[in-house]
């Protein structure tokens, strides 16, 4: 099997996290880290193919199909991108996709596009130029995203323009990796699974740890935790019955306990949590309720209470203005990572509680 060049797409800010996961899993050698992407070359005798599709911190993984120079800003440039379709070795791509766990046959075509900087064309212009050319070569139908989401069974292609390169990619899996099969129900403010997976990796969870999520929503953080770190004790709490029901359904069959409770007064003893993972209701998509509605400081005080001496918390913050509240409770921020979630700048912060003595 020919060595493959793969591209993992991700949330902006998680590029180093994705690269670290690729290396930790022994999937290949990193060849480039760019805006929202990590490129890596797989060895001729790679780890089991299924591992490629199980990258937890990546939004999606693609085969590198073709690349050339960025076409610039003119409308003519969008049409010229059809040349990428002509440069792709479709037979080799089909074999590689099958080897790494995807479908072998390349059926109907759908294309998504993204680019950096302002252009005199739209993403749809790019998608249609490349999509029509690919469909003509393959002898299959093309579905334009101008008409909405594609029907099932269409192979997913992606075009990116980063100011230097134009790149054509072929998705390995049938659907994007961030669409987790367990996510049967959602609630407002639910976590993006790859971001949740990055928080789990940042927390350094060990087998046997007790892991809490005081505002668990649909349960994404704890589900990612038990999938990455089997043998832990995972407990989620939420003030809303709808969230508790969603988390229980999503976590069905997994060792995750979910309880209706106020994050400002959790029904657990002091110092019970080795790790806390949390995306608290800061007032964006979800307004704080219960005891947190009166004071954000109450959340930090309760976090400090439940953390074991030397314990670790990883919290998604909407800005650095929240840091003094955590510090005032004796927590120490030891790592800060800026990410862009749902179009907004946010921060992943790892905190440690003081040790005894």
RARA-V670800 format. One record per helix or strand. SS is the DSSP state (@ for helix, = for strand). FROM is the first residue (numbers start at 1). TO is the last residue. If there is no record, write none. Layout:
BEGIN
SS_FROM_TO ; SS_FROM_TO
END
This chain:
BEGIN
=_5_9 ; @_15_24 ; =_29_34 ; =_37_41 ; @_49_54 ; =_60_69 ; @_75_80 ; @_82_87 ; @_90_99 ; =_109_115 ; @_123_138 ; =_142_143 ; @_145_147 ; =_155_161 ; =_165_171 ; @_193_203 ; =_210_213 ; @_220_228 ; =_233_238 ; @_241_250 ; =_256_260 ; =_262_262 ; =_265_265 ; =_273_278 ; @_290_293 ; @_296_306 ; =_307_317 ; @_320_328 ; =_332_341 ; =_344_352
END
